Amino acid sequence: MPVFRGDPCGITCLILTYAAIFYADYVIVNWVVLQTMSTSLWGAVHAVFFNVIVFLTIMAHVRAVFSDPGIVPLPQSRLDFSDMHTGGEKNDDWTVCARCEMYRPPRAHHCRICQRCIRRMDHHCPWINNCVGEWNQKYFLQFLMFVGVMAIYAVSLIAYSWIKSCPECSKDMMVKQGRLLHSVILSMESILFGLFVLAIMWDQMQAILTDETAVEQVKRQGPYRARRPKMVLLREVCGRSQPLLWVFPCTSAPRNTEPSYNVTI
């Protein structure tokens, strides 16, 4: 179980993330649905659907934050690296981390913020205050997807509420100004965060389908293996369950059960 990181940037991003999510829910329910669709069945339907998306977004985010990204356990005893200089036998797929003072499996990289080596590390993301690695990349992708869906849904509801005729809308000037102000702020927030997460999601999908993490792209170490079918690469991240279940953050992320120190030294 990874320890919650006290990184100031990460904690600030977590606060901003939940503030943005709860503000969006507040505006949609109180200033869009209740103000413009209170007498329609569609108002209740939209309120329920939007809150389901909010719930799935929070669930995916929590799992991305608190899931082990694939931390390589430290050795029980200090390892001897003398063979690195004497030409002793070693597994060429494994490398040595000078900071952790241990051997690490293929594609593992050291995170300077987490201060540990992470299996198939893609990057450290302040928005989840955690690394994106082999064991939590699925939840990170789900979080990005749900934020994108929530942003599109919010903008669509706001636009519809202003375009359609609204005989039940309050005629009070203060209420109309409050609704306009919250609608503009949420629209700007949704467009900004929506474009941001969709761009990151595009990069993540490219990294998965090309079998090359962001760290490997920077270090020019990938692709790691010969080209493989895209479905195989997706299953490595999302698991071997039915593809329709990949969107739900309730199933466990796939894990490599390979022993951490299965290497000849």
N, C-alpha and C positions, 0 to 999 in steps of 0.2 A: 504494500500500500504506500504510494508516494506521499511525501510530506507536503502540506500546503506551503507554497513559496511566498516569502515575505517581500517579493520584489515590488517596490513602490509603483513602477510603471504598470506591472501586471495587475495589482490591486486597483489602481485608478481605472484601468480599462474594464475590469470586472464591474466596478460601480457604474461606469458609463453605459455598459452593455445592458445591465438590468434597469437602469433609469430609462433608457431608450425603449426597452421592451414594455415596461409597465406604463410609460407615458402613452405609447401607441395604443395599448389596450384601453386606457382611460379615455382617450380622445374618441376612439371608434365607438365605444359603448355609450359614453355620456354625451358626446357632442355630435355624433353622426347618427347612430341607430336610434337612441331615445329622442333626439330632436327632430328627426326627419322620417323615421319608419316605425314610430311607436304604435301605430294602429294597424300595421301590416304584419302578416305572418312572416314575411321575408325578413323583417327586422329581427325577430327572434332567431331565425335560421342563420343570418349573418353573424349575430352576436355569438351564437354557439360555435359556429365554424371558426370564427376568428380566435376565440378563446382556446379551441382545440389546437390550433396552430401555435398559439402562444405557449401552451402547455408542452407541446412536442419540442418547441425551440428551447425552452428552459431545460427540459429533460436531457436533450442532446448536449446542451452546453455544460450542464452539471457533470455529465458522464465524461465529456472531453476534459473538463477541469480536474476531476478527481481520479480519473483512470490512469493506471500505470502506462506511460507511453512506450514502455519497453526498456526500462532501466536495466543495464547490465549489472548484476550483483558484484560487489567487491570480493576479492579472494579472501579466504579464511586466514591465510598466512601470506607474508610478503613473498613475492615471486622473484626468482633469479633470472635476470635478463642478460647474463653473461654470454649466453649463446648467440645473442644478437651481434656480438663483437668477435666471437671465436668461430662463427660459421656453423654452430650447432644445428641439429635438425629442428625444423619448425614447420608449421602449416602456413603456406604462403597466403591463404585466404584470410588468416587472422592477422591483426595488427597490434601494435603496442601503443597504449595511451600513456604518455609521459606524466600527465596530470593525475590520473587515477592509479598509475603504477600497476598496470595489469594488462593481460591480453584481452582483446575484445573480438567478438565474432565479425564476420564480413558485413559491411555496410553500416556498422555502428560508428557513431561520431560523438565527440565530446561536446557537451553544451556548457558554455561558460557561465550561464545564468543558473542552470540546475546543478552545475558542478558534478555531473555524472555523464557516463557514456550511454547513449540511447540507441536502441536497435532501429535500423533503417530510419534514422532521423531525417525529417524533411526540413523543419525549421522550428525555432522557438517562437510561439505566438503569444504576445502580451494579452490578446483578447480572451484567451482561455488561461492565462498565467501558467502555461505548461508547454512542454514540447509536443510537437506533432510527430508521432513516431509509428512504429509498426503496430502497436496495440490500441491506439486511440484515434488513428486517422479516419476510421469509419465515423466516429462520433463527430469529429471536426467537420467532415463533409456534410453530415446530416444537419449540423448547426448552420452551416452556410446556406444549405438548400432551404431550410425553414425560414431563415431570415429573409432570403430572397422572395419566397412565396408570401411572407407576411408583408413585405414592403409593397409588392405588386397589388396584393389584396387591399391594403390600406389606401393606396392612391386611387384604385378603382372605385372603392366605396365613397371616398371623398368626392371624386369627380361626379359620380352618379347622384349623390345627395344634392349637389348644386345644380345639376342639369335638369333633373326631373322636377315637375311641379310639386309643391309641398304645401297643401292647404292647412295641414296640421302644425306647421312650423310656427314657433312663437313670433309674434310681431314686436316684442319688446326689443328696443334698440340695443340695450346692453347684452342681451342674449345673442342677438344676431352678430354683434361685434365680437363677442367671445367665441362664437362658433367659427367665424371667419378667421380670427387670429389662430386658434388651435388647428384649424384645417390647413392654413398656410405653413405653420411650423411643422406639423406632422408630414405634410407633403414634401417639404424640403428634407426632413430627416429621412423619410422613406427613400427618396431618390438618391440621396447621398450614400446611405448605408446599403441600399439595394445594389447600386452600381459597384460599390466597393466589394461586397461579398461575392457578387457574380464574377467579378474579375479574379478574385482569389480562387473561387471554385473552378474557374476555367483553367487556371494554372495547376491546381491540384489534380484535375482530371488528366491534363496533359502529362504531368509527372507520373501518374499511375499507368497510363496507357503506353508511355514510352519507357517505363521501368527505370526512371531516373529521377531521384529526389532532388530538391532544390540545392542541398549541400553538394551532391554529386555533380550537378550542373556547374556550380561555381568552381569546384575543384577539378572539373573535367574528368570525372571518374566513371561515368556511365556511358551507355546503358550497361548495367551490371552483367546481364546474361544475354544470350542470343534472343532474337525477337520471338515472342510467344503470343498466342491468341489473346485478344483483348479480354475475353470473358475469363480466362485464367488469371490475368492480372487483376481484374476487378474482384474475383473471388478471394484472392489473397488478402485484399483489404476488407471486403464486406462479409466474407464468410461463405460457407457452402450451403446456406439455406436458400429458399426460393428467392429469386431476384425481387419479387414484389414485397418481400419482408425487409429488404435492405433499407427502406426509408424509415423504419421504426427503430428508435434508440433503446428498445427493451431487450433486444437480443445481444448476446455477448459478441465482442469483436474477436476475430480469429487470432490464435496465438501460436507462435512457433514454440514447440515443446523441446527443441534441441537443447541439450545441456550447455550451460554457459561456458564451461571450461573443457569442452571436448576437443582438446588440441594437444599435440605432442610437443613438449618443450624440453 
